[in-house]
Amino acid sequence: MVIGNDSLGYPIFVCENAEQPLRSFVRGRGMRCIVLADAQPAVLARARALAVRLPRCLGVLPIVLGEPRKRLARIEEIADALIAAGADRSTLILGVGGGVANDTFGLAAALFMRGVPYAHVATSLLAMLDASIGGKVGVDTSAGKNLVGRFSDPMAVFADLHALRTLPFREIRAGLAEAVKHAILAGGESFESLELLAPHRFERWPWAEIVARSVAIKAAVVRADREERGLRATLNLGHTFAHAYESASGYRIAHGAAVALGLRAAGLLALRGGRFSRAEHLRVLALLALLGMPLSTRVPAEAAFAAMRGDKKRRDGALRFVLPDAIGLVRADVRVPDARVRSVLRAMEAPPGDAER
């Protein structure tokens, strides 16, 4: 199925196997291409299998990635590798990998020779549901996550469901944290469907439907606010906490796990501010628990709070939060006293219990 052509200006292909639509897409553009691939063995093998049948392909460049390596130095290395491989301003760059690959390869394409065409083949659930949709690309600095980047739309996105078969369950869970976030934003059937699926083994999940629904939710928000001047900020639900936990842990906490923690923390913050009902907060926690998500952390509260100082969503020196009023109703740009934020961060050091009362 194809999503997003009219709403975003580029197609999003949700397909059991990306080989045929990718080959047709490249052939239709009539340009040379080169593949950048996350050097993880399974991803690299998939990238090579796809590249074999691509017309006018210059080859596959394996790039060692990971959140700790998502820095500007990696962009320079990629640019040098592209030059050495014969890429120029008319070369289509195809990025293959997960969320870190999309962020890194997308920014490299946006900067290489002042911008070359880019398309992404998403091989992780996190990338399919969220990271590859919306044109955000960037890298981290020592001060925080994704602090250097830009908005740069791809020519196309391919959610390669075939790749999900190679993922360990922990990575499936990581991606589902973003699906839960989208379901909180949309409410109704979107949230209820995840509640119904959560007790079942992942092998039985209708992945095409899950991915397509999340993509449609995010695409609708992005279409209404391309450059995050208002509504699009709601997609950051839980992410101020999540990015702090990632950074404060030295990225030992993966993004998906951090988002799950962030959803609990945002719910607690809203609950303590009288914005969110206890019943709905516990409903979110129950879903996260059924999916095997972490709900508490060993990251000390003060370390997490210090990491928030580098959050790119600060305005005039003050933190702004995205908080739920209800499942299906989320508000952005909410200012909260630092003392309440610290209190929630302390509560996050223990499992759900008295803190939720």
C-alpha positions in Angstrom: 0.0 0.0 0.0 1.1 3.6 -0.6 0.5 6.4 2.0 1.4 10.0 2.0 1.6 10.9 -1.7 -0.9 13.7 -1.5 -0.5 14.6 2.1 3.3 14.8 2.4 4.4 15.2 -1.2 6.3 11.9 -1.3 5.1 8.3 -1.2 5.4 6.0 1.8 5.4 2.3 0.6 4.3 -0.2 3.3 5.2 -3.5 1.6 5.9 -7.1 2.6 9.0 -6.9 0.4 10.5 -3.6 -0.8 12.3 -5.1 -3.7 9.8 -4.5 -6.5 8.5 -1.1 -5.5 12.1 0.1 -4.9 13.3 -1.1 -8.2 10.4 0.5 -10.0 10.9 3.7 -8.2 14.7 3.9 -9.0 14.1 2.9 -12.7 11.3 5.6 -13.0 13.7 8.3 -11.8 16.3 7.4 -14.4 19.3 8.3 -12.2 22.2 6.6 -10.8 21.9 5.5 -7.2 24.2 4.4 -4.3 23.2 2.6 -1.2 24.2 3.6 2.3 23.6 0.8 4.8 23.9 0.3 8.5 26.8 -2.1 8.9 24.8 -4.5 11.2 25.1 -7.9 9.5 21.3 -8.4 8.9 20.7 -4.9 7.6 23.8 -5.0 5.4 22.7 -8.4 3.9 19.3 -7.0 3.2 20.8 -3.9 1.6 23.0 -6.0 -0.7 20.1 -8.2 -1.7 18.0 -5.1 -2.6 20.9 -3.4 -4.4 21.7 -6.4 -6.7 18.5 -5.7 -8.8 18.7 -1.9 -8.8 19.5 -0.2 -12.2 22.6 1.9 -12.4 23.6 1.2 -8.8 27.1 2.3 -7.8 27.2 -0.2 -5.0 26.6 -0.5 -1.2 28.6 1.4 1.3 28.4 -0.1 4.8 28.5 2.5 7.6 29.1 1.7 11.3 26.3 3.4 13.2 24.7 3.5 16.6 23.5 6.4 18.7 27.0 7.1 20.3 28.3 7.5 16.7 25.5 9.7 15.4 27.8 12.8 15.2 29.0 15.3 12.6 32.2 13.3 12.2 30.2 10.5 10.7 28.6 12.9 8.2 32.1 13.9 7.0 33.1 10.2 6.7 30.0 9.5 4.6 30.6 12.4 2.3 34.2 11.3 1.7 33.0 7.7 1.0 30.4 9.0 -1.5 33.0 11.0 -3.4 35.3 8.0 -3.5 32.4 5.8 -4.9 31.7 8.3 -7.7 28.5 9.9 -6.4 27.7 13.4 -7.6 24.8 15.9 -7.4 22.6 13.8 -9.7 23.1 10.6 -7.6 20.1 9.2 -5.6 21.2 8.1 -2.2 19.3 5.2 -0.7 19.6 4.7 3.0 18.9 1.3 4.5 18.5 0.8 8.2 16.6 2.0 11.3 16.0 5.3 13.0 19.7 6.2 13.5 20.3 5.4 9.8 17.5 7.6 8.7 18.7 10.5 10.8 22.3 10.1 9.8 22.0 9.2 6.1 19.2 11.8 5.6 21.4 14.6 7.0 24.3 13.4 4.9 22.2 13.6 1.8 20.8 17.0 2.7 24.4 18.4 3.1 26.3 16.5 0.5 27.0 18.9 -2.4 24.4 21.2 -0.9 21.7 18.5 -1.2 21.1 15.4 -3.3 18.0 13.2 -3.7 17.4 10.8 -0.8 15.1 7.8 -0.2 14.9 5.6 2.9 14.3 1.9 3.2 13.2 1.4 6.8 14.3 -2.0 8.3 13.3 -1.4 12.0 9.8 -1.0 13.3 10.9 2.3 15.0 12.0 3.7 11.6 8.8 2.4 9.8 6.4 3.9 12.3 8.1 7.2 13.1 11.7 8.1 12.4 11.5 8.0 8.6 8.3 9.9 8.3 8.3 13.7 8.3 11.7 14.8 7.1 13.5 15.3 10.3 17.2 14.4 10.1 20.0 15.2 12.4 22.9 14.1 14.7 23.7 14.4 18.3 26.3 16.6 20.1 27.8 16.2 23.6 25.2 18.5 24.9 22.2 16.5 23.7 20.2 14.5 21.2 19.5 15.7 17.6 20.8 19.2 18.3 22.3 19.6 14.8 19.9 18.9 11.9 17.2 20.2 9.6 13.9 19.4 7.9 14.7 17.6 4.6 12.0 15.5 3.0 13.0 12.3 1.3 11.8 11.4 -2.2 10.2 8.2 -0.9 10.1 5.9 2.2 9.9 2.1 2.0 8.7 0.3 5.1 10.2 -3.1 4.3 8.1 -5.5 6.5 10.3 -8.4 5.3 13.0 -7.0 7.5 10.9 -7.3 10.7 11.4 -11.1 10.6 15.1 -10.5 11.3 14.5 -8.4 14.4 14.8 -9.6 18.0 11.6 -9.0 20.1 13.4 -6.3 22.1 13.6 -4.2 18.9 10.0 -4.9 18.0 9.1 -3.6 21.5 11.2 -0.5 21.0 9.3 0.4 17.9 6.0 -0.2 19.5 6.7 2.5 22.0 6.1 5.0 19.2 3.0 3.1 18.1 1.6 3.6 21.7 2.5 7.3 21.5 0.6 7.7 18.2 -2.3 5.8 19.7 -2.5 8.2 22.6 -2.6 11.1 20.2 -5.3 9.6 18.1 -7.3 7.8 20.8 -10.4 5.7 20.0 -9.9 2.7 17.8 -6.2 3.3 17.4 -5.6 2.8 21.2 -8.2 0.1 21.6 -6.6 -2.0 18.8 -3.3 -2.0 20.6 -4.9 -3.1 23.8 -6.6 -6.0 22.0 -3.3 -7.1 20.3 -1.0 -6.6 23.3 -1.6 -10.0 25.0 -0.8 -11.9 21.7 2.6 -13.1 20.4 4.1 -10.7 17.9 4.1 -13.3 15.2 0.3 -13.0 15.1 0.2 -9.2 14.8 -1.0 -7.7 11.5 2.1 -5.7 10.9 1.1 -4.0 7.7 -2.0 -2.7 9.4 -0.1 -1.5 12.5 2.6 0.3 10.5 0.0 1.8 8.1 -2.1 3.1 10.9 0.8 4.8 12.7 2.2 6.2 9.5 -1.2 7.7 8.7 -1.5 9.3 12.2 1.9 10.9 11.9 1.5 11.9 8.3 -1.7 13.8 9.1 0.0 15.7 11.9 3.0 16.5 9.8 0.9 17.6 6.8 -0.8 20.2 9.1 2.4 21.6 10.5 5.5 20.8 8.4 8.1 22.7 10.5 6.8 22.1 14.0 5.4 25.5 14.8 2.4 24.1 16.7 0.5 20.9 16.2 3.5 18.8 15.2 5.1 19.3 18.6 2.5 16.9 20.0 4.5 14.1 18.3 7.1 14.8 21.0 4.8 13.3 23.7 7.2 11.7 26.2 10.3 12.7 24.3 11.6 15.5 26.6 12.0 12.8 29.3 13.0 10.1 26.8 15.9 12.2 25.3 17.1 13.0 28.8 17.2 9.4 29.8 19.0 8.4 26.7 21.6 11.1 27.2 22.0 10.7 30.9 22.5 6.9 30.5 25.2 7.4 27.9 22.8 6.0 25.4 22.7 2.6 27.2 18.9 3.1 27.3 17.7 2.7 23.7 15.3 5.2 22.2 12.2 2.9 22.3 12.7 2.0 25.9 13.3 5.7 26.7 10.0 6.7 25.0 8.1 4.1 27.1 9.7 5.7 30.2 8.8 9.1 28.9 5.2 8.2 28.3 4.8 7.2 32.0 6.7 10.3 33.1 4.5 12.6 30.9 1.4 10.9 32.2 2.6 11.4 35.8 3.4 15.1 35.2 -0.1 15.6 33.7 -1.8 13.7 36.5 0.0 15.7 39.2 -1.0 18.9 37.4 -4.7 17.9 37.3 -4.7 17.5 33.5 -5.0 13.7 33.2 -7.3 11.2 34.9 -5.7 8.4 37.0 -7.9 5.9 35.2 -6.5 6.9 31.8 -2.9 7.1 33.1 -3.2 3.6 34.5 -4.7 2.4 31.1 -1.6 3.6 29.3 0.7 2.0 31.9 -1.2 -1.3 31.5 -0.7 -1.3 27.8 3.0 -0.5 28.1 3.4 -3.3 30.7 1.6 -5.8 28.5 4.0 -5.0 25.7 7.0 -5.6 28.0 8.1 -2.0 28.2 10.2 -0.6 31.1 8.3 1.6 33.5 11.1 2.6 35.9 14.7 3.5 35.6 17.9 3.6 37.6 18.9 7.0 36.0 19.1 9.4 39.0 16.5 12.2 38.9 19.1 14.9 39.1 21.2 13.4 36.2 18.0 13.3 34.0 17.1 16.8 35.0 20.6 18.1 34.1 20.3 16.4 30.7 17.0 18.2 30.0 19.0 21.5 29.9 20.2 20.5 26.5 16.7 19.8 25.1 16.0 21.5 21.8 12.4 22.2 22.8 13.3 24.7 25.4 12.0 28.2 24.8 13.4 31.4 26.5 15.4 29.1 28.8 12.4 27.2 30.1 11.4 23.6 29.4 8.1 23.0 27.5 6.3 19.7 27.8 3.8 17.8 25.7 1.2 16.4 28.1 -2.0 14.3 27.7 -5.3 15.7 28.9 -6.9 12.4 27.8 -6.3 9.5 25.5 -7.0 11.2 22.2 -6.3 14.8 23.4 -2.7 16.0 23.8 -1.4 19.5 24.4 2.0 21.0 23.5 4.0 23.9 24.9 3.0 23.3 28.5 5.2 25.0 31.1 5.7 23.1 34.4 7.5 24.2 37.6 10.9 22.6 37.9 10.0 21.2 41.3 7.2 19.2 39.8 9.5 17.9 37.1 12.1 16.8 39.6 9.3 15.1 41.7 8.3 13.1 38.7 11.8 12.1 37.9 12.3 10.9 41.4 9.1 8.8 41.1 10.4 7.3 38.0 13.2 5.6 40.0 10.5 3.2 41.4 8.0 1.0 39.7 4.4 2.3 39.3 2.6 2.3 42.7 2.2 5.0 45.2 3.4 7.6 42.8 0.3 7.1 40.6 -2.1 7.7 43.5 
